[in-house]
Amino acid sequence: MTNEDTTDFDEHFAKISSYIVDTLHGVPLEMNEDEKEQFRIQVISNQYAERLLSEAEKTETYRGLSKIDILHQES
């Protein structure tokens, strides 16, 4: 196996992996690469924000507040 064959395999594997991950995350396949990247960033941001809100709701400061109220207090 030459180095060129390895590179082709790596690129092919990366494309398949990306396709699988995008499919699992619900990325619309008709998007171009820039749109897909923005979608991925938004998904990650939403997941991170959801975790932060979940943790904030457990604290005494935010107990009983809605997620919208918590976000308004944090901004």
HELIX and SHEET records of a PDB file:
HELIX    1   1 ASN A    3  HIS A   25  1                                  23    
HELIX    2   2 GLU A   33  GLU A   57  1                                  25    
HELIX    3   3 LYS A   67  GLU A   74  1                                   8    
END                                                                             
